[in-house]
């Protein structure tokens, strides 16, 4: 085994063990077995993911409701009544990344509509 293989092996093991430390503490503090704790953590992760999906759909609908469907009709977050908090920020970033929403040069948002 060369040095790089050893480094990769250590990094791989660390990515598995390090996240388990908080889970082990969480389990011990609550008197749970490890399987119950893992299921609990999985439920939280799924809820977080679904919350993000629901937020994205909501903000996409808000933009469509105010007719922000072209660069000329783009609106600010305030005009679309989208809060400035972290959930909305992450949801909008996700929508922009997947090209479901576009941002103008001055920071206004719109939903690009395909011409048929």
DRENNUNU-708835 format. One record per atom (N, C-alpha, C): residue number from 1; residue in one letter; atom name; x, y, z. Coordinates in nm, 3 decimals, always signed. Layout:
N
- seq:type:atom:px:py:pz
- NUM:a:CA:X:Y:Z
...
This chain:
116
- seq:type:atom:px:py:pz
- 1:x:N:+0.086:-0.117:+0.000
- 1:x:CA:+0.000:+0.000:+0.000
- 1:x:C:+0.090:+0.124:+0.000
- 2:x:N:+0.069:+0.210:-0.098
- 2:x:CA:+0.152:+0.331:-0.102
- 2:x:C:+0.091:+0.439:-0.012
- 3:x:N:+0.161:+0.548:-0.002
- 3:x:CA:+0.121:+0.656:+0.090
- 3:x:C:-0.016:+0.715:+0.054
- 4:x:N:-0.042:+0.738:-0.076
- 4:x:CA:-0.171:+0.796:-0.116
- 4:x:C:-0.287:+0.701:-0.085
- 5:x:N:-0.267:+0.571:-0.106
- 5:x:CA:-0.372:+0.474:-0.071
- 5:x:C:-0.403:+0.480:+0.078
- 6:x:N:-0.300:+0.495:+0.159
- 6:x:CA:-0.318:+0.504:+0.303
- 6:x:C:-0.396:+0.630:+0.340
- 7:x:N:-0.361:+0.742:+0.276
- 7:x:CA:-0.432:+0.868:+0.302
- 7:x:C:-0.579:+0.855:+0.263
- 8:x:N:-0.604:+0.797:+0.146
- 8:x:CA:-0.744:+0.778:+0.101
- 8:x:C:-0.819:+0.686:+0.196
- 9:x:N:-0.754:+0.580:+0.243
- 9:x:CA:-0.820:+0.488:+0.336
- 9:x:C:-0.854:+0.558:+0.467
- 10:x:N:-0.762:+0.638:+0.518
- 10:x:CA:-0.788:+0.711:+0.642
- 10:x:C:-0.901:+0.812:+0.622
- 11:x:N:-0.899:+0.882:+0.510
- 11:x:CA:-1.005:+0.980:+0.482
- 11:x:C:-1.140:+0.911:+0.471
- 12:x:N:-1.143:+0.795:+0.405
- 12:x:CA:-1.268:+0.720:+0.390
- 12:x:C:-1.322:+0.676:+0.526
- 13:x:N:-1.234:+0.622:+0.608
- 13:x:CA:-1.276:+0.577:+0.741
- 13:x:C:-1.323:+0.696:+0.825
- 14:x:N:-1.252:+0.808:+0.814
- 14:x:CA:-1.290:+0.928:+0.891
- 14:x:C:-1.428:+0.977:+0.850
- 15:x:N:-1.461:+0.969:+0.722
- 15:x:CA:-1.594:+1.016:+0.679
- 15:x:C:-1.705:+0.927:+0.731
- 16:x:N:-1.671:+0.805:+0.766
- 16:x:CA:-1.772:+0.715:+0.823
- 16:x:C:-1.778:+0.730:+0.975
- 17:x:N:-1.664:+0.737:+1.040
- 17:x:CA:-1.660:+0.737:+1.187
- 17:x:C:-1.697:+0.873:+1.246
- 18:x:N:-1.645:+0.981:+1.191
- 18:x:CA:-1.668:+1.114:+1.249
- 18:x:C:-1.817:+1.146:+1.259
- 19:x:N:-1.899:+1.123:+1.154
- 19:x:CA:-2.042:+1.152:+1.171
- 19:x:C:-2.110:+1.062:+1.275
- 20:x:N:-2.053:+0.946:+1.304
- 20:x:CA:-2.114:+0.857:+1.401
- 20:x:C:-2.091:+0.900:+1.546
- 21:x:N:-1.991:+0.983:+1.571
- 21:x:CA:-1.963:+1.027:+1.708
- 21:x:C:-2.082:+1.104:+1.766
- 22:x:N:-2.134:+1.207:+1.696
- 22:x:CA:-2.252:+1.276:+1.752
- 22:x:C:-2.372:+1.182:+1.767
- 23:x:N:-2.385:+1.088:+1.674
- 23:x:CA:-2.496:+0.993:+1.684
- 23:x:C:-2.479:+0.905:+1.808
- 24:x:N:-2.358:+0.863:+1.836
- 24:x:CA:-2.333:+0.781:+1.955
- 24:x:C:-2.363:+0.861:+2.083
- 25:x:N:-2.324:+0.987:+2.084
- 25:x:CA:-2.353:+1.073:+2.201
- 25:x:C:-2.503:+1.092:+2.215
- 26:x:N:-2.570:+1.122:+2.103
- 26:x:CA:-2.715:+1.140:+2.101
- 26:x:C:-2.784:+1.016:+2.156
- 27:x:N:-2.738:+0.900:+2.113
- 27:x:CA:-2.796:+0.772:+2.155
- 27:x:C:-2.776:+0.751:+2.305
- 28:x:N:-2.654:+0.772:+2.351
- 28:x:CA:-2.623:+0.748:+2.493
- 28:x:C:-2.702:+0.841:+2.583
- 29:x:N:-2.715:+0.967:+2.543
- 29:x:CA:-2.787:+1.064:+2.626
- 29:x:C:-2.933:+1.031:+2.641
- 30:x:N:-2.991:+0.965:+2.544
- 30:x:CA:-3.134:+0.936:+2.547
- 30:x:C:-3.166:+0.790:+2.581
- 31:x:N:-3.063:+0.713:+2.603
- 31:x:CA:-3.085:+0.573:+2.638
- 31:x:C:-3.142:+0.491:+2.523
- 32:x:N:-3.118:+0.533:+2.399
- 32:x:CA:-3.168:+0.462:+2.281
- 32:x:C:-3.066:+0.361:+2.233
- 33:x:N:-3.114:+0.262:+2.161
- 33:x:CA:-3.019:+0.176:+2.092
- 33:x:C:-2.980:+0.246:+1.961
- 34:x:N:-2.872:+0.206:+1.902
- 34:x:CA:-2.816:+0.275:+1.786
- 34:x:C:-2.911:+0.272:+1.665
- 35:x:N:-2.987:+0.164:+1.647
- 35:x:CA:-3.080:+0.153:+1.534
- 35:x:C:-3.192:+0.256:+1.547
- 36:x:N:-3.246:+0.270:+1.666
- 36:x:CA:-3.352:+0.369:+1.690
- 36:x:C:-3.300:+0.510:+1.665
- 37:x:N:-3.178:+0.536:+1.711
- 37:x:CA:-3.119:+0.669:+1.691
- 37:x:C:-3.097:+0.696:+1.542
- 38:x:N:-3.049:+0.595:+1.468
- 38:x:CA:-3.027:+0.613:+1.324
- 38:x:C:-3.159:+0.639:+1.252
- 39:x:N:-3.264:+0.571:+1.292
- 39:x:CA:-3.395:+0.593:+1.232
- 39:x:C:-3.444:+0.734:+1.263
- 40:x:N:-3.420:+0.780:+1.384
- 40:x:CA:-3.458:+0.915:+1.425
- 40:x:C:-3.386:+1.019:+1.340
- 41:x:N:-3.254:+1.002:+1.324
- 41:x:CA:-3.175:+1.094:+1.242
- 41:x:C:-3.221:+1.089:+1.096
- 42:x:N:-3.251:+0.970:+1.045
- 42:x:CA:-3.299:+0.957:+0.907
- 42:x:C:-3.431:+1.031:+0.890
- 43:x:N:-3.519:+1.024:+0.988
- 43:x:CA:-3.645:+1.097:+0.982
- 43:x:C:-3.621:+1.248:+0.973
- 44:x:N:-3.525:+1.296:+1.051
- 44:x:CA:-3.493:+1.439:+1.048
- 44:x:C:-3.439:+1.479:+0.911
- 45:x:N:-3.351:+1.398:+0.855
- 45:x:CA:-3.294:+1.428:+0.723
- 45:x:C:-3.402:+1.429:+0.615
- 46:x:N:-3.492:+1.333:+0.619
- 46:x:CA:-3.600:+1.328:+0.520
- 46:x:C:-3.691:+1.449:+0.535
- 47:x:N:-3.724:+1.485:+0.659
- 47:x:CA:-3.809:+1.602:+0.682
- 47:x:C:-3.742:+1.729:+0.632
- 48:x:N:-3.612:+1.739:+0.651
- 48:x:CA:-3.538:+1.857:+0.603
- 48:x:C:-3.542:+1.863:+0.451
- 49:x:N:-3.519:+1.749:+0.387
- 49:x:CA:-3.523:+1.744:+0.240
- 49:x:C:-3.661:+1.782:+0.188
- 50:x:N:-3.764:+1.721:+0.246
- 50:x:CA:-3.901:+1.751:+0.201
- 50:x:C:-3.938:+1.895:+0.227
- 51:x:N:-3.892:+1.950:+0.339
- 51:x:CA:-3.917:+2.091:+0.368
- 51:x:C:-3.859:+2.180:+0.261
- 52:x:N:-3.739:+2.147:+0.214
- 52:x:CA:-3.676:+2.223:+0.107
- 52:x:C:-3.753:+2.213:-0.023
- 53:x:N:-3.801:+2.094:-0.056
- 53:x:CA:-3.879:+2.074:-0.178
- 53:x:C:-4.009:+2.153:-0.171
- 54:x:N:-4.075:+2.148:-0.058
- 54:x:CA:-4.201:+2.220:-0.041
- 54:x:C:-4.178:+2.371:-0.051
- 55:x:N:-4.069:+2.419:+0.011
- 55:x:CA:-4.037:+2.563:+0.005
- 55:x:C:-4.011:+2.606:-0.139
- 56:x:N:-3.936:+2.525:-0.214
- 56:x:CA:-3.908:+2.560:-0.353
- 56:x:C:-4.037:+2.570:-0.434
- 57:x:N:-4.126:+2.475:-0.418
- 57:x:CA:-4.253:+2.478:-0.492
- 57:x:C:-4.335:+2.602:-0.455
- 58:x:N:-4.335:+2.635:-0.327
- 58:x:CA:-4.410:+2.751:-0.280
- 58:x:C:-4.357:+2.880:-0.343
- 59:x:N:-4.224:+2.898:-0.341
- 59:x:CA:-4.166:+3.021:-0.395
- 59:x:C:-4.179:+3.028:-0.547
- 60:x:N:-4.176:+2.914:-0.613
- 60:x:CA:-4.198:+2.912:-0.758
- 60:x:C:-4.341:+2.958:-0.789
- 61:x:N:-4.436:+2.911:-0.710
- 61:x:CA:-4.575:+2.955:-0.728
- 61:x:C:-4.592:+3.104:-0.699
- 62:x:N:-4.520:+3.153:-0.596
- 62:x:CA:-4.529:+3.297:-0.564
- 62:x:C:-4.482:+3.381:-0.683
- 63:x:N:-4.373:+3.342:-0.746
- 63:x:CA:-4.323:+3.417:-0.860
- 63:x:C:-4.420:+3.411:-0.978
- 64:x:N:-4.480:+3.295:-1.000
- 64:x:CA:-4.578:+3.283:-1.109
- 64:x:C:-4.703:+3.366:-1.078
- 65:x:N:-4.741:+3.369:-0.951
- 65:x:CA:-4.862:+3.442:-0.913
- 65:x:C:-4.850:+3.591:-0.940
- 66:x:N:-4.729:+3.646:-0.923
- 66:x:CA:-4.711:+3.789:-0.950
- 66:x:C:-4.670:+3.813:-1.096
- 67:x:N:-4.683:+3.709:-1.178
- 67:x:CA:-4.657:+3.716:-1.323
- 67:x:C:-4.512:+3.751:-1.357
- 68:x:N:-4.418:+3.705:-1.274
- 68:x:CA:-4.276:+3.726:-1.302
- 68:x:C:-4.229:+3.615:-1.394
- 69:x:N:-4.260:+3.630:-1.524
- 69:x:CA:-4.231:+3.524:-1.620
- 69:x:C:-4.137:+3.567:-1.732
- 70:x:N:-4.079:+3.683:-1.718
- 70:x:CA:-3.982:+3.730:-1.817
- 70:x:C:-3.890:+3.831:-1.750
- 71:x:N:-3.776:+3.861:-1.810
- 71:x:CA:-3.687:+3.961:-1.749
- 71:x:C:-3.754:+4.097:-1.732
- 72:x:N:-3.844:+4.131:-1.823
- 72:x:CA:-3.914:+4.259:-1.813
- 72:x:C:-4.010:+4.263:-1.694
- 73:x:N:-4.065:+4.149:-1.658
- 73:x:CA:-4.162:+4.141:-1.547
- 73:x:C:-4.100:+4.087:-1.419
- 74:x:N:-3.967:+4.074:-1.415
- 74:x:CA:-3.899:+4.019:-1.296
- 74:x:C:-3.928:+4.106:-1.174
- 75:x:N:-3.929:+4.043:-1.058
- 75:x:CA:-3.963:+4.113:-0.934
- 75:x:C:-3.857:+4.086:-0.826
- 76:x:N:-3.855:+4.174:-0.728
- 76:x:CA:-3.768:+4.152:-0.613
- 76:x:C:-3.835:+4.051:-0.520
- 77:x:N:-3.759:+4.002:-0.423
- 77:x:CA:-3.817:+3.909:-0.325
- 77:x:C:-3.931:+3.977:-0.251
- 78:x:N:-3.913:+4.103:-0.218
- 78:x:CA:-4.016:+4.176:-0.144
- 78:x:C:-4.144:+4.187:-0.226
- 79:x:N:-4.131:+4.217:-0.355
- 79:x:CA:-4.249:+4.230:-0.441
- 79:x:C:-4.324:+4.097:-0.454
- 80:x:N:-4.251:+3.988:-0.450
- 80:x:CA:-4.314:+3.855:-0.459
- 80:x:C:-4.356:+3.804:-0.321
- 81:x:N:-4.330:+3.885:-0.218
- 81:x:CA:-4.362:+3.847:-0.079
- 81:x:C:-4.288:+3.719:-0.038
- 82:x:N:-4.160:+3.713:-0.076
- 82:x:CA:-4.074:+3.602:-0.037
- 82:x:C:-3.984:+3.653:+0.075
- 83:x:N:-3.993:+3.589:+0.190
- 83:x:CA:-3.919:+3.638:+0.307
- 83:x:C:-3.767:+3.634:+0.285
- 84:x:N:-3.694:+3.715:+0.360
- 84:x:CA:-3.548:+3.722:+0.343
- 84:x:C:-3.472:+3.617:+0.422
- 85:x:N:-3.540:+3.523:+0.484
- 85:x:CA:-3.476:+3.425:+0.571
- 85:x:C:-3.394:+3.320:+0.498
- 86:x:N:-3.325:+3.235:+0.575
- 86:x:CA:-3.236:+3.136:+0.516
- 86:x:C:-3.307:+3.026:+0.437
- 87:x:N:-3.428:+2.989:+0.477
- 87:x:CA:-3.500:+2.885:+0.403
- 87:x:C:-3.534:+2.934:+0.263
- 88:x:N:-3.585:+3.055:+0.254
- 88:x:CA:-3.618:+3.111:+0.123
- 88:x:C:-3.492:+3.131:+0.040
- 89:x:N:-3.385:+3.175:+0.103
- 89:x:CA:-3.260:+3.197:+0.031
- 89:x:C:-3.210:+3.066:-0.029
- 90:x:N:-3.210:+2.959:+0.049
- 90:x:CA:-3.165:+2.829:-0.002
- 90:x:C:-3.258:+2.777:-0.111
- 91:x:N:-3.388:+2.795:-0.092
- 91:x:CA:-3.484:+2.749:-0.192
- 91:x:C:-3.463:+2.821:-0.325
- 92:x:N:-3.446:+2.953:-0.319
- 92:x:CA:-3.422:+3.029:-0.442
- 92:x:C:-3.290:+2.990:-0.507
- 93:x:N:-3.187:+2.968:-0.426
- 93:x:CA:-3.058:+2.925:-0.483
- 93:x:C:-3.074:+2.792:-0.556
- 94:x:N:-3.150:+2.700:-0.497
- 94:x:CA:-3.175:+2.571:-0.562
- 94:x:C:-3.251:+2.585:-0.692
- 95:x:N:-3.353:+2.672:-0.693
- 95:x:CA:-3.431:+2.695:-0.814
- 95:x:C:-3.346:+2.758:-0.924
- 96:x:N:-3.260:+2.852:-0.885
- 96:x:CA:-3.172:+2.917:-0.983
- 96:x:C:-3.070:+2.817:-1.037
- 97:x:N:-3.016:+2.736:-0.949
- 97:x:CA:-2.915:+2.636:-0.990
- 97:x:C:-2.973:+2.538:-1.091
- 98:x:N:-3.098:+2.499:-1.071
- 98:x:CA:-3.164:+2.404:-1.163
- 98:x:C:-3.233:+2.474:-1.280
- 99:x:N:-3.211:+2.606:-1.290
- 99:x:CA:-3.262:+2.688:-1.400
- 99:x:C:-3.415:+2.692:-1.408
- 100:x:N:-3.480:+2.674:-1.294
- 100:x:CA:-3.626:+2.689:-1.289
- 100:x:C:-3.662:+2.835:-1.265
- 101:x:N:-3.567:+2.910:-1.210
- 101:x:CA:-3.582:+3.054:-1.186
- 101:x:C:-3.454:+3.120:-1.234
- 102:x:N:-3.469:+3.240:-1.289
- 102:x:CA:-3.353:+3.317:-1.332
- 102:x:C:-3.347:+3.447:-1.254
- 103:x:N:-3.226:+3.504:-1.247
- 103:x:CA:-3.204:+3.629:-1.175
- 103:x:C:-3.151:+3.732:-1.274
- 104:x:N:-3.208:+3.851:-1.270
- 104:x:CA:-3.160:+3.959:-1.356
- 104:x:C:-3.033:+4.019:-1.296
- 105:x:N:-2.967:+4.105:-1.371
- 105:x:CA:-2.845:+4.169:-1.324
- 105:x:C:-2.865:+4.253:-1.199
- 106:x:N:-2.987:+4.304:-1.180
- 106:x:CA:-3.013:+4.387:-1.062
- 106:x:C:-3.078:+4.307:-0.948
- 107:x:N:-3.074:+4.174:-0.956
- 107:x:CA:-3.119:+4.091:-0.845
- 107:x:C:-3.268:+4.060:-0.840
- 108:x:N:-3.339:+4.082:-0.950
- 108:x:CA:-3.482:+4.047:-0.953
- 108:x:C:-3.498:+3.906:-1.008
- 109:x:N:-3.607:+3.840:-0.970
- 109:x:CA:-3.630:+3.700:-1.006
- 109:x:C:-3.746:+3.687:-1.104
- 110:x:N:-3.737:+3.582:-1.188
- 110:x:CA:-3.848:+3.549:-1.276
- 110:x:C:-3.841:+3.401:-1.314
- 111:x:N:-3.955:+3.347:-1.355
- 111:x:CA:-3.966:+3.209:-1.398
- 111:x:C:-3.960:+3.209:-1.551
- 112:x:N:-3.855:+3.154:-1.610
- 112:x:CA:-3.847:+3.155:-1.756
- 112:x:C:-3.952:+3.061:-1.815
- 113:x:N:-4.033:+3.113:-1.906
- 113:x:CA:-4.137:+3.032:-1.969
- 113:x:C:-4.091:+2.996:-2.109
- 114:x:N:-4.105:+2.869:-2.141
- 114:x:CA:-4.069:+2.821:-2.275
- 114:x:C:-4.171:+2.870:-2.374
- 115:x:N:-4.124:+2.921:-2.488
- 115:x:CA:-4.216:+2.964:-2.593
- 115:x:C:-4.253:+2.842:-2.675
- 116:x:N:-4.381:+2.828:-2.701
- 116:x:CA:-4.428:+2.710:-2.775
- 116:x:C:-4.468:+2.746:-2.915
